[in-house]
Amino acid sequence: MRLSATKLKQNLFQVLDAVLSNGRPVEIERKGHILKIVPDVPTSKLKNLEPHDTIVGDPENIVSIDWSKELLTRL
């Protein structure tokens, strides 16, 4: 998220609480420069991942795939 210094001033405590709760840095634009507010202890990067629908079809079909032919060709 990127905010102007004015928006930061208006919502300072909400912005700081958001950084602490979700671990995502906030960028502040001031006089043509970018400053970042980041938590001192980084949170897990996995926490910030957004879910994506990546499986096309039925996920159960993946579980029952027979990989033995693929494994034998690589030996």
Backbone as a chain_set.jsonl record, in Angstrom:
{"seq": "MRLSATKLKQNLFQVLDAVLSNGRPVEIERKGHILKIVPDVPTSKLKNLEPHDTIVGDPENIVSIDWSKELLTRL", "coords": {"N": [[0.847, -1.161, 0.0], [0.501, 2.243, -0.773], [0.822, 5.466, 0.497], [0.139, 8.995, 0.79], [1.969, 11.5, 2.616], [0.195, 13.102, 3.967], [-2.149, 11.513, 4.133], [-1.124, 9.506, 5.748], [-0.682, 10.952, 8.1], [-3.321, 11.559, 8.792], [-4.335, 9.039, 9.378], [-2.628, 7.708, 11.124], [-2.381, 5.898, 13.414], [-4.067, 3.797, 12.692], [-2.823, 2.899, 10.36], [-0.328, 2.074, 11.372], [-1.179, 0.035, 13.12], [-2.231, -1.728, 11.23], [0.083, -2.506, 9.813], [1.412, -3.866, 11.841], [-0.41, -5.951, 12.328], [-0.794, -7.372, 9.881], [1.706, -7.537, 8.744], [2.535, -6.471, 6.353], [4.444, -4.138, 4.551], [4.127, -0.543, 4.466], [4.186, 2.005, 2.118], [5.283, 5.336, 2.019], [4.85, 8.344, 0.393], [6.835, 11.101, -0.015], [7.854, 14.264, -0.848], [8.757, 13.415, -3.389], [10.134, 11.119, -2.785], [10.25, 7.737, -1.569], [9.3, 6.263, 1.396], [9.403, 3.59, 3.77], [7.318, 1.853, 6.038], [7.867, -0.71, 8.105], [7.416, -3.837, 9.86], [9.43, -4.672, 12.747], [10.049, -7.306, 13.229], [9.948, -9.619, 10.847], [7.02, -11.084, 9.445], [5.783, -14.341, 8.629], [6.258, -15.151, 5.243], [4.435, -16.727, 4.039], [2.058, -16.075, 5.203], [1.256, -13.789, 3.908], [0.501, -14.595, 1.404], [-1.783, -14.79, -1.299], [-4.695, -16.643, -1.981], [-5.048, -18.708, -4.887], [-6.865, -19.979, -7.65], [-5.665, -22.683, -8.992], [-5.797, -25.251, -9.914], [-7.097, -26.957, -12.554], [-9.973, -28.564, -13.084], [-10.867, -31.61, -11.39], [-9.538, -31.916, -8.2], [-9.203, -34.375, -6.957], [-8.514, -36.126, -8.976], [-5.806, -35.741, -9.329], [-4.647, -36.918, -7.138], [-4.906, -39.617, -7.627], [-3.151, -40.233, -9.699], [-0.979, -42.308, -11.52], [2.305, -42.495, -11.075], [4.378, -44.218, -11.565], [5.373, -45.024, -14.101], [6.608, -42.691, -14.992], [8.634, -42.414, -13.099], [10.214, -44.683, -13.598], [11.281, -44.151, -16.149], [13.09, -42.183, -15.648], [15.159, -43.315, -14.277]], "CA": [[0.0, 0.0, 0.0], [1.263, 3.486, -0.813], [0.047, 6.604, 0.991], [0.814, 10.286, 0.882], [2.277, 11.846, 4.008], [-1.036, 13.654, 4.545], [-3.014, 10.377, 4.489], [-0.503, 8.853, 6.908], [-0.936, 11.792, 9.271], [-4.733, 11.441, 9.143], [-4.66, 7.668, 9.813], [-1.36, 7.171, 11.614], [-2.483, 4.736, 14.288], [-4.675, 2.701, 11.929], [-1.784, 2.386, 9.461], [0.646, 1.347, 12.188], [-1.818, -1.203, 13.576], [-2.339, -2.622, 10.076], [1.419, -3.061, 9.558], [1.688, -4.849, 12.897], [-1.291, -7.12, 12.273], [-0.642, -8.202, 8.675], [3.118, -7.651, 8.387], [2.815, -5.876, 5.039], [4.977, -2.787, 4.662], [3.377, 0.567, 3.879], [5.066, 2.995, 1.506], [4.856, 6.717, 2.185], [5.468, 9.216, -0.605], [7.115, 12.422, 0.571], [8.783, 15.085, -1.632], [9.325, 12.639, -4.489], [10.845, 9.958, -2.261], [9.414, 6.711, -0.965], [9.748, 5.738, 2.686], [8.643, 2.399, 4.119], [7.088, 1.471, 7.428], [7.875, -2.177, 8.128], [7.549, -4.368, 11.223], [10.815, -5.017, 13.078], [10.179, -8.756, 13.113], [9.148, -9.989, 9.687], [6.089, -12.192, 9.599], [5.965, -15.384, 7.635], [5.843, -14.77, 3.894], [3.268, -17.529, 3.694], [0.877, -15.386, 5.722], [0.861, -12.751, 2.968], [0.101, -15.153, 0.124], [-3.201, -14.75, -1.633], [-5.082, -17.906, -2.612], [-5.326, -18.699, -6.324], [-7.433, -21.208, -8.201], [-4.67, -23.117, -9.961], [-6.089, -26.592, -10.408], [-8.203, -26.999, -13.504], [-10.561, -29.891, -12.997], [-11.131, -32.19, -10.079], [-8.291, -32.184, -7.481], [-9.109, -35.804, -6.619], [-7.847, -36.815, -10.082], [-4.36, -35.62, -9.141], [-4.263, -37.862, -6.093], [-4.892, -40.989, -8.129], [-2.26, -40.376, -10.858], [0.042, -43.349, -11.384], [3.579, -41.903, -11.475], [5.414, -45.24, -11.655], [5.987, -44.985, -15.437], [7.494, -41.53, -15.034], [9.796, -42.685, -12.256], [11.052, -45.693, -14.257], [11.971, -43.572, -17.301], [14.134, -41.278, -15.157], [16.241, -44.072, -13.63]], "C": [[0.898, 1.231, 0.0], [0.343, 4.639, -0.418], [0.853, 7.877, 0.857], [1.087, 10.555, 2.365], [1.036, 12.405, 4.708], [-1.98, 12.541, 4.992], [-2.452, 9.634, 5.695], [-0.808, 9.633, 8.181], [-2.377, 11.645, 9.75], [-5.058, 10.094, 9.782], [-3.46, 6.971, 10.442], [-1.53, 5.884, 12.419], [-3.124, 3.543, 13.583], [-3.649, 2.065, 10.997], [-0.766, 1.564, 10.244], [0.068, 0.03, 12.691], [-1.944, -2.21, 12.441], [-0.995, -3.272, 9.758], [1.749, -4.127, 10.593], [0.845, -6.107, 12.748], [-1.055, -7.989, 11.042], [0.8, -8.324, 8.197], [3.485, -7.041, 7.043], [3.339, -4.461, 5.212], [4.045, -1.77, 4.007], [4.392, 1.566, 3.351], [4.446, 4.373, 1.666], [5.602, 7.558, 1.161], [5.618, 10.616, -0.004], [8.193, 13.116, -0.249], [9.498, 14.269, -2.706], [10.105, 11.416, -4.054], [9.846, 8.993, -1.634], [10.071, 6.248, 0.333], [8.88, 4.536, 3.006], [8.512, 2.258, 5.627], [6.95, -0.042, 7.417], [7.962, -2.654, 9.572], [8.995, -4.769, 11.495], [11.068, -6.518, 12.997], [9.313, -9.18, 11.939], [8.218, -11.159, 9.992], [6.376, -13.213, 8.516], [5.469, -14.902, 6.282], [4.613, -15.565, 3.472], [1.986, -16.855, 4.143], [0.349, -14.363, 4.719], [0.434, -13.288, 1.607], [-1.403, -15.049, -0.07], [-3.564, -16.056, -2.322], [-5.415, -17.714, -4.09], [-5.949, -20.035, -6.712], [-6.505, -21.69, -9.3], [-4.934, -24.498, -10.522], [-7.297, -26.51, -11.327], [-8.742, -28.414, -13.477], [-10.74, -30.326, -11.561], [-9.813, -32.5, -9.363], [-8.118, -33.659, -7.116], [-8.421, -36.594, -7.734], [-6.327, -36.78, -9.937], [-3.867, -36.662, -8.139], [-4.099, -39.268, -6.655], [-4.012, -41.184, -9.365], [-1.212, -41.45, -10.557], [1.352, -42.806, -11.955], [4.673, -42.951, -11.709], [6.095, -45.251, -13.025], [6.968, -43.825, -15.558], [8.774, -41.779, -14.219], [10.743, -43.684, -12.924], [11.824, -45.108, -15.432], [13.104, -42.659, -16.858], [15.296, -42.027, -14.508], [17.305, -44.489, -14.574]], "O": [[1.922, 1.265, 0.681], [-0.768, 4.768, -0.933], [2.083, 7.852, 0.815], [0.507, 9.918, 3.244], [0.854, 12.2, 5.908], [-2.547, 12.601, 6.083], [-3.203, 9.186, 6.561], [-1.149, 9.052, 9.211], [-2.637, 11.609, 10.953], [-5.948, 10.006, 10.627], [-3.304, 5.759, 10.298], [-0.877, 4.883, 12.124], [-2.76, 2.398, 13.851], [-3.605, 0.843, 10.855], [-0.386, 0.473, 9.816], [0.761, -0.987, 12.687], [-1.785, -3.411, 12.657], [-0.942, -4.466, 9.464], [2.304, -5.173, 10.256], [1.325, -7.21, 13.01], [-1.108, -9.215, 11.137], [1.086, -9.143, 7.324], [4.647, -7.096, 6.642], [2.746, -3.665, 5.94], [3.274, -2.105, 3.108], [5.34, 1.931, 4.046], [3.244, 4.556, 1.473], [6.828, 7.499, 1.068], [4.648, 11.222, 0.451], [9.317, 12.623, -0.342], [10.703, 14.418, -2.906], [10.689, 10.735, -4.897], [8.751, 9.38, -1.226], [11.249, 5.889, 0.355], [7.734, 4.467, 2.56], [9.452, 2.507, 6.382], [6.037, -0.59, 6.8], [8.517, -1.957, 10.421], [9.711, -5.164, 10.574], [12.19, -6.945, 12.725], [8.086, -9.112, 12.013], [8.584, -12.096, 10.702], [7.14, -12.947, 7.589], [4.392, -14.315, 6.18], [3.838, -15.11, 2.631], [0.936, -17.046, 3.529], [-0.851, -14.094, 4.674], [0.042, -12.509, 0.738], [-2.183, -15.2, 0.87], [-2.808, -16.531, -3.169], [-5.986, -16.699, -4.488], [-5.599, -21.082, -6.167], [-6.543, -21.174, -10.417], [-4.333, -24.873, -11.529], [-8.372, -26.057, -10.933], [-8.03, -29.36, -13.816], [-10.76, -29.509, -10.64], [-9.028, -33.292, -9.883], [-6.99, -34.132, -6.983], [-7.806, -37.626, -7.465], [-5.641, -37.701, -10.38], [-2.78, -37.217, -8.298], [-3.241, -40.024, -6.2], [-4.121, -42.218, -10.024], [-0.637, -41.485, -9.469], [1.496, -42.672, -13.17], [5.803, -42.581, -12.026], [7.304, -45.471, -13.092], [8.034, -43.966, -16.158], [9.864, -41.385, -14.632], [11.96, -43.536, -12.818], [12.946, -45.546, -15.687], [14.007, -42.389, -17.651], [16.326, -41.417, -14.218], [18.273, -45.131, -14.168]]}, "num_chains": 1, "name": "protein.A"}
